[in-house]
Amino acid sequence: MQPGTPGMNLLRRLTLFCILTFAICTISAETIPDLTKDKIIVPDEIPGVETLTAEDVIEKANSIDKLVIIDARINKDRASGYIEDSSSLPDINTNCDTLSKLVADKQTPLLFYCNGVKCGRSVVAVKIAKSCGYKNLSWFRGGFEEWKQKGYQYVTEPGT
C-alpha cells in the first residue's frame, strides 16, 4: 500500500486503536483519578489570611473582644464538640448573605476552623468571606483535631 491511500489510513487507525486499547487495559485502577469527586486541597496558608495554631487561637480570643469564631463544619461534626463561643456556619451554607447576617461589619475579626489539616471546609469558608469583602481574617489550620489533641476545653451538647 502506498502512503496516503485509504488502505494505509485504515491500517494506521487500527494500529493506533490497538495501542490505545493496550495502554488503557494496562493502567491500574489506583492510577486513574476519580474525576467525579471534588477534592479541596488544604494549603499551608491562604494569601491575605493569618494562619493560627491552637495557642494563637487562645491568645487571639483572650485579646480581641469582638472576635467571631466560625466553625465551618457540618452539624454532624459539630455534634462531637466545638470550641466554646464559636458560631456554626457550615461551609456549604456560607455565602455573603449568611455571613452578613452573622457579622455585618466587614472589619470585624473572623476566625475560621473545621476538623483539621485534611479538612477543606474552613478553606472554602474563609475564601468566601474574603470574596465578600471581609478584611480581618484568620484561619485555624489544625482545627478541632489539633484543639482536642492538645487537650483544650471544648463544648459538647447534652446527649452526645
Chimera marker file (.cmm) of the C-alpha trace (Angstrom):
<marker_set name="trace">
<marker id="1" x="0.000" y="0.000" z="0.000" r="1" g="1" b="0" radius="0.5"/>
<marker id="2" x="1.145" y="3.455" z="-0.803" r="1" g="1" b="0" radius="0.5"/>
<marker id="3" x="1.316" y="6.095" z="1.953" r="1" g="1" b="0" radius="0.5"/>
<marker id="4" x="-1.776" y="8.318" z="1.867" r="1" g="1" b="0" radius="0.5"/>
<marker id="5" x="-4.025" y="5.653" z="0.309" r="1" g="1" b="0" radius="0.5"/>
<marker id="6" x="-7.303" y="4.747" z="2.041" r="1" g="1" b="0" radius="0.5"/>
<marker id="7" x="-5.948" y="1.302" z="2.971" r="1" g="1" b="0" radius="0.5"/>
<marker id="8" x="-2.878" y="2.827" z="4.658" r="1" g="1" b="0" radius="0.5"/>
<marker id="9" x="-5.026" y="5.292" z="6.650" r="1" g="1" b="0" radius="0.5"/>
<marker id="10" x="-7.174" y="2.398" z="7.889" r="1" g="1" b="0" radius="0.5"/>
<marker id="11" x="-4.068" y="0.462" z="8.911" r="1" g="1" b="0" radius="0.5"/>
<marker id="12" x="-2.774" y="3.476" z="10.887" r="1" g="1" b="0" radius="0.5"/>
<marker id="13" x="-6.121" y="3.868" z="12.637" r="1" g="1" b="0" radius="0.5"/>
<marker id="14" x="-6.237" y="0.183" z="13.562" r="1" g="1" b="0" radius="0.5"/>
<marker id="15" x="-2.679" y="0.305" z="14.883" r="1" g="1" b="0" radius="0.5"/>
<marker id="16" x="-3.449" y="3.412" z="16.961" r="1" g="1" b="0" radius="0.5"/>
<marker id="17" x="-6.634" y="1.765" z="18.250" r="1" g="1" b="0" radius="0.5"/>
<marker id="18" x="-4.696" y="-1.327" z="19.356" r="1" g="1" b="0" radius="0.5"/>
<marker id="19" x="-2.014" y="0.745" z="21.086" r="1" g="1" b="0" radius="0.5"/>
<marker id="20" x="-4.573" y="2.865" z="22.961" r="1" g="1" b="0" radius="0.5"/>
<marker id="21" x="-6.618" y="-0.205" z="23.945" r="1" g="1" b="0" radius="0.5"/>
<marker id="22" x="-3.495" y="-1.901" z="25.318" r="1" g="1" b="0" radius="0.5"/>
<marker id="23" x="-2.497" y="1.238" z="27.232" r="1" g="1" b="0" radius="0.5"/>
<marker id="24" x="-5.928" y="1.658" z="28.786" r="1" g="1" b="0" radius="0.5"/>
<marker id="25" x="-6.146" y="-2.002" z="29.791" r="1" g="1" b="0" radius="0.5"/>
<marker id="26" x="-2.752" y="-1.995" z="31.492" r="1" g="1" b="0" radius="0.5"/>
<marker id="27" x="-3.386" y="1.080" z="33.692" r="1" g="1" b="0" radius="0.5"/>
<marker id="28" x="-4.320" y="0.051" z="37.231" r="1" g="1" b="0" radius="0.5"/>
<marker id="29" x="-7.411" y="1.473" z="38.874" r="1" g="1" b="0" radius="0.5"/>
<marker id="30" x="-5.288" y="3.255" z="41.515" r="1" g="1" b="0" radius="0.5"/>
<marker id="31" x="-3.661" y="5.463" z="38.904" r="1" g="1" b="0" radius="0.5"/>
<marker id="32" x="-6.930" y="6.662" z="37.413" r="1" g="1" b="0" radius="0.5"/>
<marker id="33" x="-8.184" y="9.689" z="39.371" r="1" g="1" b="0" radius="0.5"/>
<marker id="34" x="-11.856" y="9.847" z="40.294" r="1" g="1" b="0" radius="0.5"/>
<marker id="35" x="-12.948" y="12.963" z="38.456" r="1" g="1" b="0" radius="0.5"/>
<marker id="36" x="-16.472" y="12.776" z="39.888" r="1" g="1" b="0" radius="0.5"/>
<marker id="37" x="-15.326" y="13.944" z="43.346" r="1" g="1" b="0" radius="0.5"/>
<marker id="38" x="-14.268" y="17.473" z="44.162" r="1" g="1" b="0" radius="0.5"/>
<marker id="39" x="-11.129" y="17.384" z="46.305" r="1" g="1" b="0" radius="0.5"/>
<marker id="40" x="-10.274" y="20.501" z="48.218" r="1" g="1" b="0" radius="0.5"/>
<marker id="41" x="-6.545" y="20.891" z="48.540" r="1" g="1" b="0" radius="0.5"/>
<marker id="42" x="-5.756" y="22.219" z="52.007" r="1" g="1" b="0" radius="0.5"/>
<marker id="43" x="-2.860" y="24.648" z="51.636" r="1" g="1" b="0" radius="0.5"/>
<marker id="44" x="-0.267" y="25.536" z="54.251" r="1" g="1" b="0" radius="0.5"/>
<marker id="45" x="-1.513" y="29.111" z="54.146" r="1" g="1" b="0" radius="0.5"/>
<marker id="46" x="-4.136" y="31.243" z="52.435" r="1" g="1" b="0" radius="0.5"/>
<marker id="47" x="-2.859" y="34.505" z="50.934" r="1" g="1" b="0" radius="0.5"/>
<marker id="48" x="-4.132" y="37.509" z="52.877" r="1" g="1" b="0" radius="0.5"/>
<marker id="49" x="-5.314" y="35.339" z="55.778" r="1" g="1" b="0" radius="0.5"/>
<marker id="50" x="-3.484" y="34.840" z="59.083" r="1" g="1" b="0" radius="0.5"/>
<marker id="51" x="-2.787" y="31.151" z="59.835" r="1" g="1" b="0" radius="0.5"/>
<marker id="52" x="-3.082" y="30.226" z="63.523" r="1" g="1" b="0" radius="0.5"/>
<marker id="53" x="-2.185" y="27.403" z="65.889" r="1" g="1" b="0" radius="0.5"/>
<marker id="54" x="-4.372" y="26.395" z="68.845" r="1" g="1" b="0" radius="0.5"/>
<marker id="55" x="-2.263" y="28.592" z="71.135" r="1" g="1" b="0" radius="0.5"/>
<marker id="56" x="-2.699" y="31.525" z="68.743" r="1" g="1" b="0" radius="0.5"/>
<marker id="57" x="-6.484" y="30.996" z="68.828" r="1" g="1" b="0" radius="0.5"/>
<marker id="58" x="-6.481" y="31.181" z="72.632" r="1" g="1" b="0" radius="0.5"/>
<marker id="59" x="-4.324" y="34.304" z="72.630" r="1" g="1" b="0" radius="0.5"/>
<marker id="60" x="-6.480" y="35.985" z="69.985" r="1" g="1" b="0" radius="0.5"/>
<marker id="61" x="-9.723" y="35.053" z="71.783" r="1" g="1" b="0" radius="0.5"/>
<marker id="62" x="-8.362" y="36.479" z="75.045" r="1" g="1" b="0" radius="0.5"/>
<marker id="63" x="-7.101" y="39.719" z="73.498" r="1" g="1" b="0" radius="0.5"/>
<marker id="64" x="-9.805" y="40.641" z="70.942" r="1" g="1" b="0" radius="0.5"/>
<marker id="65" x="-13.282" y="41.283" z="72.352" r="1" g="1" b="0" radius="0.5"/>
<marker id="66" x="-15.120" y="41.342" z="69.029" r="1" g="1" b="0" radius="0.5"/>
<marker id="67" x="-13.511" y="38.189" z="67.596" r="1" g="1" b="0" radius="0.5"/>
<marker id="68" x="-16.065" y="35.938" z="65.898" r="1" g="1" b="0" radius="0.5"/>
<marker id="69" x="-15.023" y="32.281" z="65.738" r="1" g="1" b="0" radius="0.5"/>
<marker id="70" x="-16.772" y="30.393" z="62.951" r="1" g="1" b="0" radius="0.5"/>
<marker id="71" x="-16.997" y="26.610" z="62.903" r="1" g="1" b="0" radius="0.5"/>
<marker id="72" x="-17.220" y="25.710" z="59.195" r="1" g="1" b="0" radius="0.5"/>
<marker id="73" x="-18.011" y="22.037" z="59.861" r="1" g="1" b="0" radius="0.5"/>
<marker id="74" x="-21.312" y="20.367" z="59.133" r="1" g="1" b="0" radius="0.5"/>
<marker id="75" x="-23.692" y="19.854" z="62.067" r="1" g="1" b="0" radius="0.5"/>
<marker id="76" x="-22.850" y="16.145" z="62.362" r="1" g="1" b="0" radius="0.5"/>
<marker id="77" x="-19.187" y="17.015" z="63.022" r="1" g="1" b="0" radius="0.5"/>
<marker id="78" x="-20.060" y="19.854" z="65.378" r="1" g="1" b="0" radius="0.5"/>
<marker id="79" x="-22.148" y="17.445" z="67.460" r="1" g="1" b="0" radius="0.5"/>
<marker id="80" x="-18.908" y="15.745" z="68.559" r="1" g="1" b="0" radius="0.5"/>
<marker id="81" x="-17.760" y="19.006" z="70.141" r="1" g="1" b="0" radius="0.5"/>
<marker id="82" x="-16.769" y="22.538" z="69.271" r="1" g="1" b="0" radius="0.5"/>
<marker id="83" x="-14.701" y="25.456" z="70.500" r="1" g="1" b="0" radius="0.5"/>
<marker id="84" x="-16.617" y="27.442" z="73.112" r="1" g="1" b="0" radius="0.5"/>
<marker id="85" x="-18.350" y="30.599" z="71.833" r="1" g="1" b="0" radius="0.5"/>
<marker id="86" x="-17.897" y="29.556" z="68.198" r="1" g="1" b="0" radius="0.5"/>
<marker id="87" x="-20.756" y="30.086" z="65.771" r="1" g="1" b="0" radius="0.5"/>
<marker id="88" x="-21.838" y="27.283" z="63.490" r="1" g="1" b="0" radius="0.5"/>
<marker id="89" x="-21.806" y="28.245" z="59.817" r="1" g="1" b="0" radius="0.5"/>
<marker id="90" x="-21.004" y="25.199" z="57.685" r="1" g="1" b="0" radius="0.5"/>
<marker id="91" x="-19.079" y="25.930" z="54.505" r="1" g="1" b="0" radius="0.5"/>
<marker id="92" x="-21.983" y="24.574" z="52.459" r="1" g="1" b="0" radius="0.5"/>
<marker id="93" x="-24.162" y="27.369" z="53.896" r="1" g="1" b="0" radius="0.5"/>
<marker id="94" x="-21.539" y="30.114" z="53.753" r="1" g="1" b="0" radius="0.5"/>
<marker id="95" x="-22.164" y="32.968" z="51.353" r="1" g="1" b="0" radius="0.5"/>
<marker id="96" x="-22.146" y="36.758" z="51.513" r="1" g="1" b="0" radius="0.5"/>
<marker id="97" x="-25.738" y="36.839" z="52.791" r="1" g="1" b="0" radius="0.5"/>
<marker id="98" x="-25.268" y="34.319" z="55.628" r="1" g="1" b="0" radius="0.5"/>
<marker id="99" x="-22.013" y="35.978" z="56.644" r="1" g="1" b="0" radius="0.5"/>
<marker id="100" x="-23.588" y="39.454" z="56.738" r="1" g="1" b="0" radius="0.5"/>
<marker id="101" x="-26.415" y="38.126" z="58.933" r="1" g="1" b="0" radius="0.5"/>
<marker id="102" x="-23.822" y="36.753" z="61.346" r="1" g="1" b="0" radius="0.5"/>
<marker id="103" x="-21.358" y="39.668" z="61.104" r="1" g="1" b="0" radius="0.5"/>
<marker id="104" x="-22.441" y="42.887" z="59.416" r="1" g="1" b="0" radius="0.5"/>
<marker id="105" x="-19.197" y="44.841" z="59.877" r="1" g="1" b="0" radius="0.5"/>
<marker id="106" x="-16.610" y="43.609" z="57.377" r="1" g="1" b="0" radius="0.5"/>
<marker id="107" x="-13.792" y="44.874" z="59.625" r="1" g="1" b="0" radius="0.5"/>
<marker id="108" x="-14.803" y="42.508" z="62.446" r="1" g="1" b="0" radius="0.5"/>
<marker id="109" x="-12.089" y="39.907" z="63.076" r="1" g="1" b="0" radius="0.5"/>
<marker id="110" x="-13.257" y="36.478" z="61.882" r="1" g="1" b="0" radius="0.5"/>
<marker id="111" x="-11.542" y="33.205" z="62.731" r="1" g="1" b="0" radius="0.5"/>
<marker id="112" x="-12.480" y="30.050" z="60.810" r="1" g="1" b="0" radius="0.5"/>
<marker id="113" x="-11.832" y="26.411" z="61.690" r="1" g="1" b="0" radius="0.5"/>
<marker id="114" x="-13.019" y="22.938" z="60.756" r="1" g="1" b="0" radius="0.5"/>
<marker id="115" x="-11.897" y="19.368" z="61.552" r="1" g="1" b="0" radius="0.5"/>
<marker id="116" x="-8.157" y="19.652" z="60.919" r="1" g="1" b="0" radius="0.5"/>
<marker id="117" x="-5.401" y="19.806" z="58.335" r="1" g="1" b="0" radius="0.5"/>
<marker id="118" x="-7.176" y="17.388" z="55.990" r="1" g="1" b="0" radius="0.5"/>
<marker id="119" x="-10.490" y="19.243" z="56.187" r="1" g="1" b="0" radius="0.5"/>
<marker id="120" x="-11.097" y="21.837" z="53.498" r="1" g="1" b="0" radius="0.5"/>
<marker id="121" x="-14.338" y="23.297" z="54.849" r="1" g="1" b="0" radius="0.5"/>
<marker id="122" x="-12.673" y="26.233" z="56.605" r="1" g="1" b="0" radius="0.5"/>
<marker id="123" x="-10.552" y="26.886" z="53.500" r="1" g="1" b="0" radius="0.5"/>
<marker id="124" x="-13.729" y="27.233" z="51.447" r="1" g="1" b="0" radius="0.5"/>
<marker id="125" x="-15.471" y="29.369" z="54.081" r="1" g="1" b="0" radius="0.5"/>
<marker id="126" x="-12.565" y="31.775" z="54.597" r="1" g="1" b="0" radius="0.5"/>
<marker id="127" x="-12.147" y="32.220" z="50.835" r="1" g="1" b="0" radius="0.5"/>
<marker id="128" x="-15.848" y="33.029" z="50.547" r="1" g="1" b="0" radius="0.5"/>
<marker id="129" x="-15.541" y="35.565" z="53.375" r="1" g="1" b="0" radius="0.5"/>
<marker id="130" x="-12.561" y="37.119" z="51.621" r="1" g="1" b="0" radius="0.5"/>
<marker id="131" x="-14.504" y="37.349" z="48.348" r="1" g="1" b="0" radius="0.5"/>
<marker id="132" x="-17.372" y="39.023" z="50.238" r="1" g="1" b="0" radius="0.5"/>
<marker id="133" x="-15.026" y="41.792" z="51.355" r="1" g="1" b="0" radius="0.5"/>
<marker id="134" x="-14.235" y="40.753" z="54.919" r="1" g="1" b="0" radius="0.5"/>
<marker id="135" x="-10.801" y="42.107" z="55.778" r="1" g="1" b="0" radius="0.5"/>
<marker id="136" x="-9.640" y="40.791" z="59.151" r="1" g="1" b="0" radius="0.5"/>
<marker id="137" x="-9.488" y="37.023" z="58.558" r="1" g="1" b="0" radius="0.5"/>
<marker id="138" x="-7.752" y="34.250" z="60.492" r="1" g="1" b="0" radius="0.5"/>
<marker id="139" x="-7.646" y="30.523" z="59.850" r="1" g="1" b="0" radius="0.5"/>
<marker id="140" x="-7.036" y="27.832" z="62.453" r="1" g="1" b="0" radius="0.5"/>
<marker id="141" x="-5.472" y="25.284" z="60.116" r="1" g="1" b="0" radius="0.5"/>
<marker id="142" x="-5.146" y="22.500" z="62.710" r="1" g="1" b="0" radius="0.5"/>
<marker id="143" x="-8.817" y="22.866" z="63.551" r="1" g="1" b="0" radius="0.5"/>
<marker id="144" x="-10.770" y="20.864" z="66.054" r="1" g="1" b="0" radius="0.5"/>
<marker id="145" x="-8.410" y="17.891" z="65.706" r="1" g="1" b="0" radius="0.5"/>
<marker id="146" x="-5.453" y="19.937" z="66.978" r="1" g="1" b="0" radius="0.5"/>
<marker id="147" x="-7.648" y="21.533" z="69.659" r="1" g="1" b="0" radius="0.5"/>
<marker id="148" x="-8.669" y="18.155" z="71.088" r="1" g="1" b="0" radius="0.5"/>
<marker id="149" x="-5.195" y="16.632" z="70.671" r="1" g="1" b="0" radius="0.5"/>
<marker id="150" x="-3.702" y="19.403" z="72.805" r="1" g="1" b="0" radius="0.5"/>
<marker id="151" x="-6.328" y="18.827" z="75.491" r="1" g="1" b="0" radius="0.5"/>
<marker id="152" x="-8.022" y="22.212" z="75.282" r="1" g="1" b="0" radius="0.5"/>
<marker id="153" x="-11.525" y="22.552" z="76.650" r="1" g="1" b="0" radius="0.5"/>
<marker id="154" x="-14.436" y="22.243" z="74.254" r="1" g="1" b="0" radius="0.5"/>
<marker id="155" x="-18.193" y="22.092" z="74.413" r="1" g="1" b="0" radius="0.5"/>
<marker id="156" x="-20.425" y="19.117" z="73.679" r="1" g="1" b="0" radius="0.5"/>
<marker id="157" x="-24.180" y="19.166" z="73.543" r="1" g="1" b="0" radius="0.5"/>
<marker id="158" x="-26.028" y="17.088" z="76.132" r="1" g="1" b="0" radius="0.5"/>
<marker id="159" x="-26.612" y="13.554" z="74.879" r="1" g="1" b="0" radius="0.5"/>
<marker id="160" x="-23.577" y="13.462" z="72.553" r="1" g="1" b="0" radius="0.5"/>
<link id1="1" id2="2" r="1" g="1" b="0" radius="0.2"/>
<link id1="2" id2="3" r="1" g="1" b="0" radius="0.2"/>
<link id1="3" id2="4" r="1" g="1" b="0" radius="0.2"/>
<link id1="4" id2="5" r="1" g="1" b="0" radius="0.2"/>
<link id1="5" id2="6" r="1" g="1" b="0" radius="0.2"/>
<link id1="6" id2="7" r="1" g="1" b="0" radius="0.2"/>
<link id1="7" id2="8" r="1" g="1" b="0" radius="0.2"/>
<link id1="8" id2="9" r="1" g="1" b="0" radius="0.2"/>
<link id1="9" id2="10" r="1" g="1" b="0" radius="0.2"/>
<link id1="10" id2="11" r="1" g="1" b="0" radius="0.2"/>
<link id1="11" id2="12" r="1" g="1" b="0" radius="0.2"/>
<link id1="12" id2="13" r="1" g="1" b="0" radius="0.2"/>
<link id1="13" id2="14" r="1" g="1" b="0" radius="0.2"/>
<link id1="14" id2="15" r="1" g="1" b="0" radius="0.2"/>
<link id1="15" id2="16" r="1" g="1" b="0" radius="0.2"/>
<link id1="16" id2="17" r="1" g="1" b="0" radius="0.2"/>
<link id1="17" id2="18" r="1" g="1" b="0" radius="0.2"/>
<link id1="18" id2="19" r="1" g="1" b="0" radius="0.2"/>
<link id1="19" id2="20" r="1" g="1" b="0" radius="0.2"/>
<link id1="20" id2="21" r="1" g="1" b="0" radius="0.2"/>
<link id1="21" id2="22" r="1" g="1" b="0" radius="0.2"/>
<link id1="22" id2="23" r="1" g="1" b="0" radius="0.2"/>
<link id1="23" id2="24" r="1" g="1" b="0" radius="0.2"/>
<link id1="24" id2="25" r="1" g="1" b="0" radius="0.2"/>
<link id1="25" id2="26" r="1" g="1" b="0" radius="0.2"/>
<link id1="26" id2="27" r="1" g="1" b="0" radius="0.2"/>
<link id1="27" id2="28" r="1" g="1" b="0" radius="0.2"/>
<link id1="28" id2="29" r="1" g="1" b="0" radius="0.2"/>
<link id1="29" id2="30" r="1" g="1" b="0" radius="0.2"/>
<link id1="30" id2="31" r="1" g="1" b="0" radius="0.2"/>
<link id1="31" id2="32" r="1" g="1" b="0" radius="0.2"/>
<link id1="32" id2="33" r="1" g="1" b="0" radius="0.2"/>
<link id1="33" id2="34" r="1" g="1" b="0" radius="0.2"/>
<link id1="34" id2="35" r="1" g="1" b="0" radius="0.2"/>
<link id1="35" id2="36" r="1" g="1" b="0" radius="0.2"/>
<link id1="36" id2="37" r="1" g="1" b="0" radius="0.2"/>
<link id1="37" id2="38" r="1" g="1" b="0" radius="0.2"/>
<link id1="38" id2="39" r="1" g="1" b="0" radius="0.2"/>
<link id1="39" id2="40" r="1" g="1" b="0" radius="0.2"/>
<link id1="40" id2="41" r="1" g="1" b="0" radius="0.2"/>
<link id1="41" id2="42" r="1" g="1" b="0" radius="0.2"/>
<link id1="42" id2="43" r="1" g="1" b="0" radius="0.2"/>
<link id1="43" id2="44" r="1" g="1" b="0" radius="0.2"/>
<link id1="44" id2="45" r="1" g="1" b="0" radius="0.2"/>
<link id1="45" id2="46" r="1" g="1" b="0" radius="0.2"/>
<link id1="46" id2="47" r="1" g="1" b="0" radius="0.2"/>
<link id1="47" id2="48" r="1" g="1" b="0" radius="0.2"/>
<link id1="48" id2="49" r="1" g="1" b="0" radius="0.2"/>
<link id1="49" id2="50" r="1" g="1" b="0" radius="0.2"/>
<link id1="50" id2="51" r="1" g="1" b="0" radius="0.2"/>
<link id1="51" id2="52" r="1" g="1" b="0" radius="0.2"/>
<link id1="52" id2="53" r="1" g="1" b="0" radius="0.2"/>
<link id1="53" id2="54" r="1" g="1" b="0" radius="0.2"/>
<link id1="54" id2="55" r="1" g="1" b="0" radius="0.2"/>
<link id1="55" id2="56" r="1" g="1" b="0" radius="0.2"/>
<link id1="56" id2="57" r="1" g="1" b="0" radius="0.2"/>
<link id1="57" id2="58" r="1" g="1" b="0" radius="0.2"/>
<link id1="58" id2="59" r="1" g="1" b="0" radius="0.2"/>
<link id1="59" id2="60" r="1" g="1" b="0" radius="0.2"/>
<link id1="60" id2="61" r="1" g="1" b="0" radius="0.2"/>
<link id1="61" id2="62" r="1" g="1" b="0" radius="0.2"/>
<link id1="62" id2="63" r="1" g="1" b="0" radius="0.2"/>
<link id1="63" id2="64" r="1" g="1" b="0" radius="0.2"/>
<link id1="64" id2="65" r="1" g="1" b="0" radius="0.2"/>
<link id1="65" id2="66" r="1" g="1" b="0" radius="0.2"/>
<link id1="66" id2="67" r="1" g="1" b="0" radius="0.2"/>
<link id1="67" id2="68" r="1" g="1" b="0" radius="0.2"/>
<link id1="68" id2="69" r="1" g="1" b="0" radius="0.2"/>
<link id1="69" id2="70" r="1" g="1" b="0" radius="0.2"/>
<link id1="70" id2="71" r="1" g="1" b="0" radius="0.2"/>
<link id1="71" id2="72" r="1" g="1" b="0" radius="0.2"/>
<link id1="72" id2="73" r="1" g="1" b="0" radius="0.2"/>
<link id1="73" id2="74" r="1" g="1" b="0" radius="0.2"/>
<link id1="74" id2="75" r="1" g="1" b="0" radius="0.2"/>
<link id1="75" id2="76" r="1" g="1" b="0" radius="0.2"/>
<link id1="76" id2="77" r="1" g="1" b="0" radius="0.2"/>
<link id1="77" id2="78" r="1" g="1" b="0" radius="0.2"/>
<link id1="78" id2="79" r="1" g="1" b="0" radius="0.2"/>
<link id1="79" id2="80" r="1" g="1" b="0" radius="0.2"/>
<link id1="80" id2="81" r="1" g="1" b="0" radius="0.2"/>
<link id1="81" id2="82" r="1" g="1" b="0" radius="0.2"/>
<link id1="82" id2="83" r="1" g="1" b="0" radius="0.2"/>
<link id1="83" id2="84" r="1" g="1" b="0" radius="0.2"/>
<link id1="84" id2="85" r="1" g="1" b="0" radius="0.2"/>
<link id1="85" id2="86" r="1" g="1" b="0" radius="0.2"/>
<link id1="86" id2="87" r="1" g="1" b="0" radius="0.2"/>
<link id1="87" id2="88" r="1" g="1" b="0" radius="0.2"/>
<link id1="88" id2="89" r="1" g="1" b="0" radius="0.2"/>
<link id1="89" id2="90" r="1" g="1" b="0" radius="0.2"/>
<link id1="90" id2="91" r="1" g="1" b="0" radius="0.2"/>
<link id1="91" id2="92" r="1" g="1" b="0" radius="0.2"/>
<link id1="92" id2="93" r="1" g="1" b="0" radius="0.2"/>
<link id1="93" id2="94" r="1" g="1" b="0" radius="0.2"/>
<link id1="94" id2="95" r="1" g="1" b="0" radius="0.2"/>
<link id1="95" id2="96" r="1" g="1" b="0" radius="0.2"/>
<link id1="96" id2="97" r="1" g="1" b="0" radius="0.2"/>
<link id1="97" id2="98" r="1" g="1" b="0" radius="0.2"/>
<link id1="98" id2="99" r="1" g="1" b="0" radius="0.2"/>
<link id1="99" id2="100" r="1" g="1" b="0" radius="0.2"/>
<link id1="100" id2="101" r="1" g="1" b="0" radius="0.2"/>
<link id1="101" id2="102" r="1" g="1" b="0" radius="0.2"/>
<link id1="102" id2="103" r="1" g="1" b="0" radius="0.2"/>
<link id1="103" id2="104" r="1" g="1" b="0" radius="0.2"/>
<link id1="104" id2="105" r="1" g="1" b="0" radius="0.2"/>
<link id1="105" id2="106" r="1" g="1" b="0" radius="0.2"/>
<link id1="106" id2="107" r="1" g="1" b="0" radius="0.2"/>
<link id1="107" id2="108" r="1" g="1" b="0" radius="0.2"/>
<link id1="108" id2="109" r="1" g="1" b="0" radius="0.2"/>
<link id1="109" id2="110" r="1" g="1" b="0" radius="0.2"/>
<link id1="110" id2="111" r="1" g="1" b="0" radius="0.2"/>
<link id1="111" id2="112" r="1" g="1" b="0" radius="0.2"/>
<link id1="112" id2="113" r="1" g="1" b="0" radius="0.2"/>
<link id1="113" id2="114" r="1" g="1" b="0" radius="0.2"/>
<link id1="114" id2="115" r="1" g="1" b="0" radius="0.2"/>
<link id1="115" id2="116" r="1" g="1" b="0" radius="0.2"/>
<link id1="116" id2="117" r="1" g="1" b="0" radius="0.2"/>
<link id1="117" id2="118" r="1" g="1" b="0" radius="0.2"/>
<link id1="118" id2="119" r="1" g="1" b="0" radius="0.2"/>
<link id1="119" id2="120" r="1" g="1" b="0" radius="0.2"/>
<link id1="120" id2="121" r="1" g="1" b="0" radius="0.2"/>
<link id1="121" id2="122" r="1" g="1" b="0" radius="0.2"/>
<link id1="122" id2="123" r="1" g="1" b="0" radius="0.2"/>
<link id1="123" id2="124" r="1" g="1" b="0" radius="0.2"/>
<link id1="124" id2="125" r="1" g="1" b="0" radius="0.2"/>
<link id1="125" id2="126" r="1" g="1" b="0" radius="0.2"/>
<link id1="126" id2="127" r="1" g="1" b="0" radius="0.2"/>
<link id1="127" id2="128" r="1" g="1" b="0" radius="0.2"/>
<link id1="128" id2="129" r="1" g="1" b="0" radius="0.2"/>
<link id1="129" id2="130" r="1" g="1" b="0" radius="0.2"/>
<link id1="130" id2="131" r="1" g="1" b="0" radius="0.2"/>
<link id1="131" id2="132" r="1" g="1" b="0" radius="0.2"/>
<link id1="132" id2="133" r="1" g="1" b="0" radius="0.2"/>
<link id1="133" id2="134" r="1" g="1" b="0" radius="0.2"/>
<link id1="134" id2="135" r="1" g="1" b="0" radius="0.2"/>
<link id1="135" id2="136" r="1" g="1" b="0" radius="0.2"/>
<link id1="136" id2="137" r="1" g="1" b="0" radius="0.2"/>
<link id1="137" id2="138" r="1" g="1" b="0" radius="0.2"/>
<link id1="138" id2="139" r="1" g="1" b="0" radius="0.2"/>
<link id1="139" id2="140" r="1" g="1" b="0" radius="0.2"/>
<link id1="140" id2="141" r="1" g="1" b="0" radius="0.2"/>
<link id1="141" id2="142" r="1" g="1" b="0" radius="0.2"/>
<link id1="142" id2="143" r="1" g="1" b="0" radius="0.2"/>
<link id1="143" id2="144" r="1" g="1" b="0" radius="0.2"/>
<link id1="144" id2="145" r="1" g="1" b="0" radius="0.2"/>
<link id1="145" id2="146" r="1" g="1" b="0" radius="0.2"/>
<link id1="146" id2="147" r="1" g="1" b="0" radius="0.2"/>
<link id1="147" id2="148" r="1" g="1" b="0" radius="0.2"/>
<link id1="148" id2="149" r="1" g="1" b="0" radius="0.2"/>
<link id1="149" id2="150" r="1" g="1" b="0" radius="0.2"/>
<link id1="150" id2="151" r="1" g="1" b="0" radius="0.2"/>
<link id1="151" id2="152" r="1" g="1" b="0" radius="0.2"/>
<link id1="152" id2="153" r="1" g="1" b="0" radius="0.2"/>
<link id1="153" id2="154" r="1" g="1" b="0" radius="0.2"/>
<link id1="154" id2="155" r="1" g="1" b="0" radius="0.2"/>
<link id1="155" id2="156" r="1" g="1" b="0" radius="0.2"/>
<link id1="156" id2="157" r="1" g="1" b="0" radius="0.2"/>
<link id1="157" id2="158" r="1" g="1" b="0" radius="0.2"/>
<link id1="158" id2="159" r="1" g="1" b="0" radius="0.2"/>
<link id1="159" id2="160" r="1" g="1" b="0" radius="0.2"/>
</marker_set>
